[in-house]
Amino acid sequence: MSKVDAGVKSTWGSPERQALAALVSEFTSAQIVPNLRDWETAGEIPRSLQRAAGELGLLGLTYPDWVGGSGGDLRDVVVMTESVLAAGGSGGLIAGLFTHGISIPHVFDAAVRRRAAGDDAGAGVLIDEVVRPTLAGEAITALGVTEPDGGSDVASLRTVAEPIGDEAWRINGSKAYITSGTRADFVVVAARAFGEGAAGVALFAVPTDSPGFSVVRRMAKMGWHCSDTAELSLVDVEVPATHLLTSGPGLGFASLARHFAVERVSLAVTAYATAQRCLDLTVAWVRQRETFGRPLVDRQVVRHRLVEMHRLTDTARQYTRALVADLVAEDGAPQAEALPDTSLMLRAVLAKNTAVAACDAVVADAVQLHGGYGFLQDAEVERHYRDAKVLGIGGGATEVMTDLAARLLGY
């Protein structure tokens, strides 16, 4: 074994991560797969699943123990995501159960900054009210950035926050396409607080039981059926000053940009892990399905299609895992409000686009090779086919990501 191979094995195949993979696989097989179809019909997952995941430590993998976390890093989240899908989970399940992965980092970073500045009381408010209950599965925290009239154009958002003296802020605006928005106890809301453009964006931790906060409607979707999605309204919603997470011009946008990079990597993992699950299901199918007296796998055209599915999936996995290892190595100061390194931003964009393209091709081939059965809702690949579409839309549409890559490359 080469030194490179040994390093890869020690990173992804360590005893601790093997144990994590086994734990997640058992959890998925026992508590998720038997109920997934019912949750798809209901349009959401139950809070009991949040609590069960919290009790196992799955919601706090990347957080330190002083906030209720497990002390791991992004590699553990990758292993968990891969394992959920490998055991028969879904992209929608991951989106709904782990929504806090795109919201809590902003709250945690704010708490760390306050702690470093000697404001233990201010840090404690965020940790005790938002972070710790969310990681325990007792609360659900969503991210509210996108608005009804805008998608990836964060700098132009219209939701406005105005100070009420030094003690509170008043927020007015609307949000749309908010994952877990109908179930959330808190929403990290992006609002314009410091003027126009990107520099004016600030982030607030908003309790959803605040007067003036409401769910306008549950949004029905093509896929991700077990992940609830909402349109939200905020009318004169008042939040205490302690719930302002970014305290000056430019800091809110920088926090979003920093964590968008990780969100895109997470979506890349979901994409290639979905592709791998569809490949595994398809291999099993073509080995047992016979046509004209022969298993499908005996036909060269089928075997060649499987090889291409494998190539696309493994290329996306290797690229994304290498990026994750570098992100972990660079993440020495998670509380920093600076924009992320542009080279890592670029690689996150390319990882997402590469994995999404691979997933789109593989899920389509999986349905095709399953024949008529693949078109039925009885087939797991049918659900993955529907769920995969959003991966090229959420976290920045593929076209927007491509243009961002062009700018980062100086083209």
ZITA-V112930 format. One record per residue. N is the residue number from 0. RES is the residue in three letters. OMEGA is omega as a letter, one per 20 degrees, with the letter a starting at -180 (NA if undefined). Layout:
# ZITA-V112930
N_RES_OMEGA ; N_RES_OMEGA
This chain:
# ZITA-V112930
0_MET_r ; 1_SER_r ; 2_LYS_r ; 3_VAL_r ; 4_ASP_r ; 5_ALA_r ; 6_GLY_r ; 7_VAL_a ; 8_LYS_a ; 9_SER_r ; 10_THR_a ; 11_TRP_a ; 12_GLY_r ; 13_SER_r ; 14_PRO_a ; 15_GLU_a ; 16_ARG_r ; 17_GLN_r ; 18_ALA_r ; 19_LEU_r ; 20_ALA_r ; 21_ALA_r ; 22_LEU_a ; 23_VAL_r ; 24_SER_r ; 25_GLU_r ; 26_PHE_a ; 27_THR_a ; 28_SER_a ; 29_ALA_a ; 30_GLN_a ; 31_ILE_a ; 32_VAL_a ; 33_PRO_a ; 34_ASN_a ; 35_LEU_a ; 36_ARG_r ; 37_ASP_r ; 38_TRP_r ; 39_GLU_r ; 40_THR_a ; 41_ALA_r ; 42_GLY_r ; 43_GLU_r ; 44_ILE_a ; 45_PRO_r ; 46_ARG_r ; 47_SER_r ; 48_LEU_r ; 49_GLN_a ; 50_ARG_r ; 51_ALA_r ; 52_ALA_r ; 53_GLY_r ; 54_GLU_r ; 55_LEU_a ; 56_GLY_a ; 57_LEU_a ; 58_LEU_a ; 59_GLY_a ; 60_LEU_a ; 61_THR_a ; 62_TYR_a ; 63_PRO_a ; 64_ASP_a ; 65_TRP_r ; 66_VAL_r ; 67_GLY_a ; 68_GLY_a ; 69_SER_r ; 70_GLY_r ; 71_GLY_r ; 72_ASP_a ; 73_LEU_r ; 74_ARG_r ; 75_ASP_r ; 76_VAL_r ; 77_VAL_r ; 78_VAL_r ; 79_MET_a ; 80_THR_r ; 81_GLU_a ; 82_SER_r ; 83_VAL_a ; 84_LEU_r ; 85_ALA_a ; 86_ALA_r ; 87_GLY_r ; 88_GLY_a ; 89_SER_r ; 90_GLY_r ; 91_GLY_r ; 92_LEU_r ; 93_ILE_a ; 94_ALA_a ; 95_GLY_a ; 96_LEU_a ; 97_PHE_r ; 98_THR_a ; 99_HIS_r ; 100_GLY_r ; 101_ILE_a ; 102_SER_a ; 103_ILE_r ; 104_PRO_r ; 105_HIS_r ; 106_VAL_r ; 107_PHE_r ; 108_ASP_r ; 109_ALA_r ; 110_ALA_r ; 111_VAL_r ; 112_ARG_r ; 113_ARG_r ; 114_ARG_r ; 115_ALA_r ; 116_ALA_r ; 117_GLY_r ; 118_ASP_a ; 119_ASP_r ; 120_ALA_r ; 121_GLY_r ; 122_ALA_a ; 123_GLY_r ; 124_VAL_a ; 125_LEU_a ; 126_ILE_a ; 127_ASP_a ; 128_GLU_a ; 129_VAL_a ; 130_VAL_a ; 131_ARG_r ; 132_PRO_r ; 133_THR_a ; 134_LEU_r ; 135_ALA_a ; 136_GLY_r ; 137_GLU_r ; 138_ALA_r ; 139_ILE_a ; 140_THR_a ; 141_ALA_r ; 142_LEU_a ; 143_GLY_r ; 144_VAL_a ; 145_THR_r ; 146_GLU_a ; 147_PRO_a ; 148_ASP_a ; 149_GLY_r ; 150_GLY_a ; 151_SER_a ; 152_ASP_a ; 153_VAL_a ; 154_ALA_a ; 155_SER_a ; 156_LEU_a ; 157_ARG_r ; 158_THR_a ; 159_VAL_r ; 160_ALA_a ; 161_GLU_a ; 162_PRO_r ; 163_ILE_a ; 164_GLY_r ; 165_ASP_a ; 166_GLU_a ; 167_ALA_r ; 168_TRP_r ; 169_ARG_a ; 170_ILE_r ; 171_ASN_r ; 172_GLY_a ; 173_SER_r ; 174_LYS_a ; 175_ALA_r ; 176_TYR_a ; 177_ILE_r ; 178_THR_a ; 179_SER_a ; 180_GLY_a ; 181_THR_a ; 182_ARG_a ; 183_ALA_r ; 184_ASP_r ; 185_PHE_r ; 186_VAL_r ; 187_VAL_a ; 188_VAL_r ; 189_ALA_a ; 190_ALA_r ; 191_ARG_a ; 192_ALA_a ; 193_PHE_r ; 194_GLY_a ; 195_GLU_r ; 196_GLY_a ; 197_ALA_a ; 198_ALA_a ; 199_GLY_a ; 200_VAL_r ; 201_ALA_a ; 202_LEU_a ; 203_PHE_r ; 204_ALA_a ; 205_VAL_r ; 206_PRO_a ; 207_THR_r ; 208_ASP_r ; 209_SER_r ; 210_PRO_a ; 211_GLY_r ; 212_PHE_a ; 213_SER_r ; 214_VAL_a ; 215_VAL_r ; 216_ARG_r ; 217_ARG_a ; 218_MET_r ; 219_ALA_a ; 220_LYS_r ; 221_MET_a ; 222_GLY_a ; 223_TRP_a ; 224_HIS_a ; 225_CYS_r ; 226_SER_a ; 227_ASP_a ; 228_THR_a ; 229_ALA_r ; 230_GLU_a ; 231_LEU_r ; 232_SER_r ; 233_LEU_a ; 234_VAL_a ; 235_ASP_r ; 236_VAL_a ; 237_GLU_r ; 238_VAL_r ; 239_PRO_a ; 240_ALA_r ; 241_THR_a ; 242_HIS_r ; 243_LEU_a ; 244_LEU_a ; 245_THR_a ; 246_SER_r ; 247_GLY_a ; 248_PRO_r ; 249_GLY_a ; 250_LEU_r ; 251_GLY_r ; 252_PHE_r ; 253_ALA_r ; 254_SER_r ; 255_LEU_a ; 256_ALA_a ; 257_ARG_a ; 258_HIS_r ; 259_PHE_r ; 260_ALA_r ; 261_VAL_r ; 262_GLU_r ; 263_ARG_r ; 264_VAL_r ; 265_SER_r ; 266_LEU_r ; 267_ALA_r ; 268_VAL_r ; 269_THR_a ; 270_ALA_a ; 271_TYR_r ; 272_ALA_r ; 273_THR_r ; 274_ALA_a ; 275_GLN_r ; 276_ARG_r ; 277_CYS_r ; 278_LEU_r ; 279_ASP_r ; 280_LEU_a ; 281_THR_r ; 282_VAL_r ; 283_ALA_a ; 284_TRP_a ; 285_VAL_r ; 286_ARG_a ; 287_GLN_a ; 288_ARG_a ; 289_GLU_r ; 290_THR_a ; 291_PHE_r ; 292_GLY_a ; 293_ARG_r ; 294_PRO_r ; 295_LEU_a ; 296_VAL_r ; 297_ASP_a ; 298_ARG_a ; 299_GLN_a ; 300_VAL_r ; 301_VAL_r ; 302_ARG_r ; 303_HIS_r ; 304_ARG_r ; 305_LEU_r ; 306_VAL_r ; 307_GLU_r ; 308_MET_r ; 309_HIS_a ; 310_ARG_a ; 311_LEU_a ; 312_THR_a ; 313_ASP_r ; 314_THR_r ; 315_ALA_r ; 316_ARG_a ; 317_GLN_r ; 318_TYR_a ; 319_THR_r ; 320_ARG_r ; 321_ALA_r ; 322_LEU_r ; 323_VAL_r ; 324_ALA_r ; 325_ASP_r ; 326_LEU_r ; 327_VAL_a ; 328_ALA_a ; 329_GLU_a ; 330_ASP_a ; 331_GLY_a ; 332_ALA_a ; 333_PRO_a ; 334_GLN_a ; 335_ALA_r ; 336_GLU_r ; 337_ALA_r ; 338_LEU_r ; 339_PRO_r ; 340_ASP_a ; 341_THR_r ; 342_SER_r ; 343_LEU_r ; 344_MET_a ; 345_LEU_a ; 346_ARG_r ; 347_ALA_r ; 348_VAL_a ; 349_LEU_r ; 350_ALA_r ; 351_LYS_a ; 352_ASN_r ; 353_THR_a ; 354_ALA_r ; 355_VAL_r ; 356_ALA_r ; 357_ALA_a ; 358_CYS_r ; 359_ASP_a ; 360_ALA_a ; 361_VAL_a ; 362_VAL_r ; 363_ALA_r ; 364_ASP_r ; 365_ALA_r ; 366_VAL_a ; 367_GLN_a ; 368_LEU_r ; 369_HIS_r ; 370_GLY_a ; 371_GLY_r ; 372_TYR_a ; 373_GLY_r ; 374_PHE_a ; 375_LEU_r ; 376_GLN_r ; 377_ASP_a ; 378_ALA_r ; 379_GLU_a ; 380_VAL_r ; 381_GLU_r ; 382_ARG_r ; 383_HIS_r ; 384_TYR_r ; 385_ARG_a ; 386_ASP_a ; 387_ALA_a ; 388_LYS_a ; 389_VAL_a ; 390_LEU_r ; 391_GLY_r ; 392_ILE_a ; 393_GLY_r ; 394_GLY_a ; 395_GLY_a ; 396_ALA_a ; 397_THR_a ; 398_GLU_r ; 399_VAL_r ; 400_MET_r ; 401_THR_r ; 402_ASP_r ; 403_LEU_r ; 404_ALA_r ; 405_ALA_r ; 406_ARG_r ; 407_LEU_r ; 408_LEU_r ; 409_GLY_a ; 410_TYR_NA
